[in-house]
Amino acid sequence: MIRDITLGQYYPGGSAVHRLDARTKIIATLVYIAALFVVNNFWGFLIAAASLFTVIAISRVPLKFIFRGLTAVFLIIAFTFIINLFMVDGRVLWEWKFLSITYEGLQRACFMAVRLVLLIIGSSMMTLTTKPIELTDGLEKLLNPLSKIGVPSHEIALMMTIALRFIPTLMEETDKIIKAQQARGADFESGNLLSRAKALIPILIPLFISSFRIAQDLALAMEARCYHGGEGRTRMNQIRFHRGDAAAAVLLIAFLGVIIASRWI
């Protein structure tokens, strides 16, 4: 399951989605996430899903690779579904003692599960089709106007990008620690919930130590390359908007308009 997390990974490619400016993809992702919370009916989710899978088809990222990232958050999706299924009042479809399933609860549970799935896939598409250095430059450019009021835009962009980039690294490190503990006889699957939680302690402590070691190595590498923040820093490759970004902006505005209109279908 640890290896199934795709958030923060980059899938190399030369598709039209890969070639888009990082700022375009960041803004598109934020708009898409906001649109998912605007949707309130079946047709809206159908439009959002069709739009997302069209982008996936253009990007040529394998669906198997994308859906693999959902297995790591399956429990969260299932928990959200169950909570909404039993906690919403309305027309009763099934009842047993103190438990009851209503039509409104079933509808909201399905909508919340679909919303989470589309949100996770949509967010993953940004990192899967954008190199970490491009993501840093794009975030910095978008936050640059805030630097005029003292906001450290470069440092914020760098921290966010490093956090995303090192998610796969920490997951691989966790997988190695789990396998090493299992080779020494550790059992993480048997017992009740409390015993399983206690069994995680031999994983968490080495993981924290490894995280600090990775952070120290990164800091030393940055210092060795004379990194002193964003002031006066130049870039070998300048990011620029192209015609593809203009076309994507038009399609994004059209998508948002259709999503808003779908509320009244």
ROBA-13890 format. One record per residue (C-alpha): x, y, z; residue in one letter; residue number from 1. Coordinates in steps of 0.05 Angstrom, whole numbers, plus 5000, padded with zeros to 4 digits. Layout:
<pts>
<u = X; v = Y; w = Z; code = a; pos = NUM>
...
</pts>
This chain:
<pts>
<u = 5000; v = 5000; w = 5000; code = m; pos = 1>
<u = 5058; v = 5047; w = 5015; code = i; pos = 2>
<u = 5083; v = 5041; w = 4943; code = r; pos = 3>
<u = 5013; v = 5057; w = 4917; code = d; pos = 4>
<u = 5016; v = 5131; w = 4936; code = i; pos = 5>
<u = 5024; v = 5171; w = 4871; code = t; pos = 6>
<u = 5017; v = 5242; w = 4899; code = l; pos = 7>
<u = 5083; v = 5279; w = 4891; code = g; pos = 8>
<u = 5109; v = 5232; w = 4836; code = q; pos = 9>
<u = 5125; v = 5255; w = 4766; code = y; pos = 10>
<u = 5108; v = 5213; w = 4705; code = y; pos = 11>
<u = 5153; v = 5232; w = 4647; code = p; pos = 12>
<u = 5120; v = 5249; w = 4581; code = g; pos = 13>
<u = 5115; v = 5297; w = 4524; code = g; pos = 14>
<u = 5040; v = 5306; w = 4519; code = s; pos = 15>
<u = 5003; v = 5372; w = 4512; code = a; pos = 16>
<u = 4987; v = 5370; w = 4586; code = v; pos = 17>
<u = 5060; v = 5360; w = 4604; code = h; pos = 18>
<u = 5079; v = 5420; w = 4561; code = r; pos = 19>
<u = 5031; v = 5468; w = 4594; code = l; pos = 20>
<u = 5059; v = 5522; w = 4639; code = d; pos = 21>
<u = 5062; v = 5501; w = 4712; code = a; pos = 22>
<u = 5021; v = 5562; w = 4732; code = r; pos = 23>
<u = 4966; v = 5540; w = 4685; code = t; pos = 24>
<u = 4963; v = 5471; w = 4717; code = k; pos = 25>
<u = 4965; v = 5499; w = 4788; code = i; pos = 26>
<u = 4907; v = 5547; w = 4774; code = i; pos = 27>
<u = 4869; v = 5493; w = 4736; code = a; pos = 28>
<u = 4877; v = 5445; w = 4795; code = t; pos = 29>
<u = 4852; v = 5497; w = 4845; code = l; pos = 30>
<u = 4792; v = 5515; w = 4800; code = v; pos = 31>
<u = 4776; v = 5441; w = 4791; code = y; pos = 32>
<u = 4777; v = 5428; w = 4866; code = i; pos = 33>
<u = 4732; v = 5489; w = 4878; code = a; pos = 34>
<u = 4685; v = 5464; w = 4822; code = a; pos = 35>
<u = 4679; v = 5396; w = 4857; code = l; pos = 36>
<u = 4649; v = 5431; w = 4918; code = f; pos = 37>
<u = 4602; v = 5471; w = 4874; code = v; pos = 38>
<u = 4572; v = 5408; w = 4843; code = v; pos = 39>
<u = 4509; v = 5384; w = 4876; code = n; pos = 40>
<u = 4478; v = 5333; w = 4828; code = n; pos = 41>
<u = 4493; v = 5273; w = 4784; code = f; pos = 42>
<u = 4501; v = 5312; w = 4720; code = w; pos = 43>
<u = 4553; v = 5359; w = 4751; code = g; pos = 44>
<u = 4595; v = 5300; w = 4775; code = f; pos = 45>
<u = 4588; v = 5267; w = 4707; code = l; pos = 46>
<u = 4615; v = 5331; w = 4673; code = i; pos = 47>
<u = 4672; v = 5337; w = 4723; code = a; pos = 48>
<u = 4691; v = 5263; w = 4714; code = a; pos = 49>
<u = 4687; v = 5267; w = 4638; code = a; pos = 50>
<u = 4731; v = 5329; w = 4638; code = s; pos = 51>
<u = 4783; v = 5297; w = 4684; code = l; pos = 52>
<u = 4787; v = 5233; w = 4644; code = f; pos = 53>
<u = 4794; v = 5273; w = 4580; code = t; pos = 54>
<u = 4855; v = 5307; w = 4610; code = v; pos = 55>
<u = 4882; v = 5239; w = 4632; code = i; pos = 56>
<u = 4874; v = 5212; w = 4561; code = a; pos = 57>
<u = 4911; v = 5272; w = 4532; code = i; pos = 58>
<u = 4967; v = 5266; w = 4583; code = s; pos = 59>
<u = 4977; v = 5192; w = 4566; code = r; pos = 60>
<u = 4988; v = 5175; w = 4639; code = v; pos = 61>
<u = 4964; v = 5102; w = 4648; code = p; pos = 62>
<u = 4898; v = 5095; w = 4684; code = l; pos = 63>
<u = 4926; v = 5036; w = 4723; code = k; pos = 64>
<u = 4981; v = 5081; w = 4751; code = f; pos = 65>
<u = 4931; v = 5135; w = 4771; code = i; pos = 66>
<u = 4880; v = 5088; w = 4803; code = f; pos = 67>
<u = 4936; v = 5055; w = 4842; code = r; pos = 68>
<u = 4941; v = 5118; w = 4883; code = g; pos = 69>
<u = 4869; v = 5109; w = 4908; code = l; pos = 70>
<u = 4885; v = 5044; w = 4945; code = t; pos = 71>
<u = 4925; v = 5082; w = 4997; code = a; pos = 72>
<u = 4866; v = 5126; w = 5016; code = v; pos = 73>
<u = 4811; v = 5073; w = 5008; code = f; pos = 74>
<u = 4798; v = 5071; w = 5083; code = l; pos = 75>
<u = 4787; v = 5147; w = 5085; code = i; pos = 76>
<u = 4738; v = 5143; w = 5026; code = i; pos = 77>
<u = 4702; v = 5084; w = 5058; code = a; pos = 78>
<u = 4698; v = 5118; w = 5126; code = f; pos = 79>
<u = 4669; v = 5181; w = 5094; code = t; pos = 80>
<u = 4618; v = 5140; w = 5055; code = f; pos = 81>
<u = 4594; v = 5103; w = 5118; code = i; pos = 82>
<u = 4590; v = 5166; w = 5161; code = i; pos = 83>
<u = 4547; v = 5202; w = 5109; code = n; pos = 84>
<u = 4505; v = 5139; w = 5096; code = l; pos = 85>
<u = 4481; v = 5132; w = 5168; code = f; pos = 86>
<u = 4483; v = 5203; w = 5194; code = m; pos = 87>
<u = 4434; v = 5239; w = 5147; code = v; pos = 88>
<u = 4360; v = 5245; w = 5162; code = d; pos = 89>
<u = 4307; v = 5237; w = 5107; code = g; pos = 90>
<u = 4265; v = 5184; w = 5073; code = r; pos = 91>
<u = 4281; v = 5117; w = 5105; code = v; pos = 92>
<u = 4302; v = 5062; w = 5057; code = l; pos = 93>
<u = 4327; v = 5011; w = 5109; code = w; pos = 94>
<u = 4324; v = 5009; w = 5185; code = e; pos = 95>
<u = 4350; v = 4963; w = 5239; code = w; pos = 96>
<u = 4347; v = 4982; w = 5312; code = k; pos = 97>
<u = 4384; v = 5048; w = 5318; code = f; pos = 98>
<u = 4414; v = 5045; w = 5248; code = l; pos = 99>
<u = 4378; v = 5072; w = 5187; code = s; pos = 100>
<u = 4396; v = 5088; w = 5115; code = i; pos = 101>
<u = 4358; v = 5145; w = 5082; code = t; pos = 102>
<u = 4353; v = 5164; w = 5009; code = y; pos = 103>
<u = 4386; v = 5231; w = 5024; code = e; pos = 104>
<u = 4441; v = 5196; w = 5063; code = g; pos = 105>
<u = 4455; v = 5147; w = 5006; code = l; pos = 106>
<u = 4457; v = 5204; w = 4956; code = q; pos = 107>
<u = 4504; v = 5247; w = 4999; code = r; pos = 108>
<u = 4549; v = 5187; w = 5014; code = a; pos = 109>
<u = 4557; v = 5171; w = 4939; code = c; pos = 110>
<u = 4569; v = 5244; w = 4923; code = f; pos = 111>
<u = 4622; v = 5251; w = 4978; code = m; pos = 112>
<u = 4658; v = 5188; w = 4956; code = a; pos = 113>
<u = 4659; v = 5209; w = 4883; code = v; pos = 114>
<u = 4681; v = 5279; w = 4903; code = r; pos = 115>
<u = 4740; v = 5252; w = 4943; code = l; pos = 116>
<u = 4761; v = 5205; w = 4886; code = v; pos = 117>
<u = 4759; v = 5261; w = 4834; code = l; pos = 118>
<u = 4795; v = 5309; w = 4881; code = l; pos = 119>
<u = 4852; v = 5260; w = 4894; code = i; pos = 120>
<u = 4860; v = 5242; w = 4820; code = i; pos = 121>
<u = 4855; v = 5315; w = 4799; code = g; pos = 122>
<u = 4908; v = 5336; w = 4849; code = s; pos = 123>
<u = 4953; v = 5278; w = 4829; code = s; pos = 124>
<u = 4950; v = 5298; w = 4756; code = m; pos = 125>
<u = 4984; v = 5364; w = 4772; code = m; pos = 126>
<u = 5045; v = 5330; w = 4803; code = t; pos = 127>
<u = 5045; v = 5272; w = 4753; code = l; pos = 128>
<u = 5052; v = 5320; w = 4694; code = t; pos = 129>
<u = 5096; v = 5374; w = 4725; code = t; pos = 130>
<u = 5170; v = 5370; w = 4742; code = k; pos = 131>
<u = 5186; v = 5391; w = 4814; code = p; pos = 132>
<u = 5230; v = 5449; w = 4791; code = i; pos = 133>
<u = 5175; v = 5474; w = 4745; code = e; pos = 134>
<u = 5125; v = 5468; w = 4802; code = l; pos = 135>
<u = 5171; v = 5510; w = 4846; code = t; pos = 136>
<u = 5179; v = 5564; w = 4793; code = d; pos = 137>
<u = 5104; v = 5565; w = 4779; code = g; pos = 138>
<u = 5085; v = 5572; w = 4853; code = l; pos = 139>
<u = 5137; v = 5626; w = 4862; code = e; pos = 140>
<u = 5111; v = 5665; w = 4802; code = k; pos = 141>
<u = 5039; v = 5661; w = 4828; code = l; pos = 142>
<u = 5060; v = 5683; w = 4898; code = l; pos = 143>
<u = 5107; v = 5736; w = 4873; code = n; pos = 144>
<u = 5057; v = 5794; w = 4880; code = p; pos = 145>
<u = 5052; v = 5778; w = 4955; code = l; pos = 146>
<u = 5127; v = 5790; w = 4963; code = s; pos = 147>
<u = 5113; v = 5865; w = 4957; code = k; pos = 148>
<u = 5079; v = 5862; w = 5025; code = i; pos = 149>
<u = 5135; v = 5821; w = 5057; code = g; pos = 150>
<u = 5110; v = 5750; w = 5042; code = v; pos = 151>
<u = 5170; v = 5704; w = 5027; code = p; pos = 152>
<u = 5141; v = 5676; w = 4963; code = s; pos = 153>
<u = 5205; v = 5639; w = 4942; code = h; pos = 154>
<u = 5213; v = 5604; w = 5009; code = e; pos = 155>
<u = 5139; v = 5584; w = 5013; code = i; pos = 156>
<u = 5141; v = 5556; w = 4942; code = a; pos = 157>
<u = 5205; v = 5518; w = 4957; code = l; pos = 158>
<u = 5177; v = 5488; w = 5021; code = m; pos = 159>
<u = 5112; v = 5466; w = 4987; code = m; pos = 160>
<u = 5150; v = 5434; w = 4930; code = t; pos = 161>
<u = 5199; v = 5398; w = 4975; code = i; pos = 162>
<u = 5141; v = 5372; w = 5017; code = a; pos = 163>
<u = 5107; v = 5345; w = 4954; code = l; pos = 164>
<u = 5171; v = 5317; w = 4925; code = r; pos = 165>
<u = 5191; v = 5279; w = 4988; code = f; pos = 166>
<u = 5124; v = 5244; w = 4998; code = i; pos = 167>
<u = 5146; v = 5186; w = 4952; code = p; pos = 168>
<u = 5215; v = 5186; w = 4985; code = t; pos = 169>
<u = 5186; v = 5180; w = 5055; code = l; pos = 170>
<u = 5137; v = 5126; w = 5031; code = m; pos = 171>
<u = 5194; v = 5085; w = 5003; code = e; pos = 172>
<u = 5232; v = 5094; w = 5068; code = e; pos = 173>
<u = 5171; v = 5071; w = 5108; code = t; pos = 174>
<u = 5165; v = 5010; w = 5064; code = d; pos = 175>
<u = 5238; v = 4992; w = 5076; code = k; pos = 176>
<u = 5230; v = 5000; w = 5152; code = i; pos = 177>
<u = 5167; v = 4956; w = 5152; code = i; pos = 178>
<u = 5201; v = 4901; w = 5113; code = k; pos = 179>
<u = 5262; v = 4905; w = 5158; code = a; pos = 180>
<u = 5219; v = 4900; w = 5221; code = q; pos = 181>
<u = 5180; v = 4841; w = 5191; code = q; pos = 182>
<u = 5245; v = 4806; w = 5175; code = a; pos = 183>
<u = 5261; v = 4812; w = 5250; code = r; pos = 184>
<u = 5195; v = 4780; w = 5269; code = g; pos = 185>
<u = 5151; v = 4841; w = 5278; code = a; pos = 186>
<u = 5076; v = 4830; w = 5268; code = d; pos = 187>
<u = 5034; v = 4889; w = 5243; code = f; pos = 188>
<u = 4971; v = 4851; w = 5222; code = e; pos = 189>
<u = 4947; v = 4809; w = 5280; code = s; pos = 190>
<u = 4915; v = 4832; w = 5345; code = g; pos = 191>
<u = 4864; v = 4886; w = 5361; code = n; pos = 192>
<u = 4867; v = 4959; w = 5341; code = l; pos = 193>
<u = 4907; v = 4980; w = 5404; code = l; pos = 194>
<u = 4960; v = 4926; w = 5393; code = s; pos = 195>
<u = 4967; v = 4946; w = 5320; code = r; pos = 196>
<u = 4976; v = 5019; w = 5341; code = a; pos = 197>
<u = 5031; v = 4999; w = 5390; code = k; pos = 198>
<u = 5064; v = 4958; w = 5335; code = a; pos = 199>
<u = 5073; v = 5022; w = 5295; code = l; pos = 200>
<u = 5122; v = 5052; w = 5345; code = i; pos = 201>
<u = 5181; v = 5012; w = 5318; code = p; pos = 202>
<u = 5164; v = 5042; w = 5250; code = i; pos = 203>
<u = 5153; v = 5115; w = 5271; code = l; pos = 204>
<u = 5217; v = 5125; w = 5310; code = i; pos = 205>
<u = 5265; v = 5102; w = 5253; code = p; pos = 206>
<u = 5221; v = 5141; w = 5204; code = l; pos = 207>
<u = 5230; v = 5205; w = 5243; code = f; pos = 208>
<u = 5305; v = 5194; w = 5248; code = i; pos = 209>
<u = 5308; v = 5180; w = 5173; code = s; pos = 210>
<u = 5267; v = 5242; w = 5158; code = s; pos = 211>
<u = 5315; v = 5286; w = 5197; code = f; pos = 212>
<u = 5374; v = 5254; w = 5162; code = r; pos = 213>
<u = 5344; v = 5266; w = 5093; code = i; pos = 214>
<u = 5328; v = 5338; w = 5112; code = a; pos = 215>
<u = 5400; v = 5349; w = 5137; code = q; pos = 216>
<u = 5429; v = 5319; w = 5073; code = d; pos = 217>
<u = 5384; v = 5364; w = 5031; code = l; pos = 218>
<u = 5405; v = 5426; w = 5072; code = a; pos = 219>
<u = 5479; v = 5409; w = 5064; code = l; pos = 220>
<u = 5470; v = 5398; w = 4989; code = a; pos = 221>
<u = 5436; v = 5466; w = 4982; code = m; pos = 222>
<u = 5491; v = 5500; w = 5021; code = e; pos = 223>
<u = 5544; v = 5465; w = 4979; code = a; pos = 224>
<u = 5511; v = 5495; w = 4917; code = r; pos = 225>
<u = 5513; v = 5565; w = 4949; code = c; pos = 226>
<u = 5438; v = 5570; w = 4959; code = y; pos = 227>
<u = 5420; v = 5635; w = 4995; code = h; pos = 228>
<u = 5346; v = 5644; w = 4981; code = g; pos = 229>
<u = 5309; v = 5673; w = 4923; code = g; pos = 230>
<u = 5339; v = 5743; w = 4923; code = e; pos = 231>
<u = 5381; v = 5754; w = 4860; code = g; pos = 232>
<u = 5369; v = 5683; w = 4838; code = r; pos = 233>
<u = 5368; v = 5669; w = 4763; code = t; pos = 234>
<u = 5339; v = 5611; w = 4724; code = r; pos = 235>
<u = 5367; v = 5574; w = 4664; code = m; pos = 236>
<u = 5297; v = 5560; w = 4637; code = n; pos = 237>
<u = 5246; v = 5617; w = 4641; code = q; pos = 238>
<u = 5173; v = 5596; w = 4644; code = i; pos = 239>
<u = 5127; v = 5630; w = 4594; code = r; pos = 240>
<u = 5054; v = 5624; w = 4574; code = f; pos = 241>
<u = 5042; v = 5596; w = 4504; code = h; pos = 242>
<u = 4983; v = 5586; w = 4458; code = r; pos = 243>
<u = 4968; v = 5520; w = 4492; code = g; pos = 244>
<u = 4960; v = 5556; w = 4558; code = d; pos = 245>
<u = 4912; v = 5605; w = 4527; code = a; pos = 246>
<u = 4871; v = 5548; w = 4499; code = a; pos = 247>
<u = 4872; v = 5514; w = 4567; code = a; pos = 248>
<u = 4848; v = 5578; w = 4600; code = a; pos = 249>
<u = 4789; v = 5583; w = 4552; code = v; pos = 250>
<u = 4770; v = 5511; w = 4564; code = l; pos = 251>
<u = 4777; v = 5521; w = 4639; code = l; pos = 252>
<u = 4729; v = 5581; w = 4638; code = i; pos = 253>
<u = 4680; v = 5540; w = 4596; code = a; pos = 254>
<u = 4685; v = 5482; w = 4644; code = f; pos = 255>
<u = 4672; v = 5526; w = 4704; code = l; pos = 256>
<u = 4612; v = 5558; w = 4669; code = g; pos = 257>
<u = 4583; v = 5489; w = 4653; code = v; pos = 258>
<u = 4594; v = 5465; w = 4724; code = i; pos = 259>
<u = 4558; v = 5526; w = 4753; code = i; pos = 260>
<u = 4501; v = 5517; w = 4703; code = a; pos = 261>
<u = 4495; v = 5443; w = 4722; code = s; pos = 262>
<u = 4469; v = 5463; w = 4791; code = r; pos = 263>
<u = 4403; v = 5483; w = 4759; code = w; pos = 264>
<u = 4396; v = 5422; w = 4714; code = i; pos = 265>
</pts>
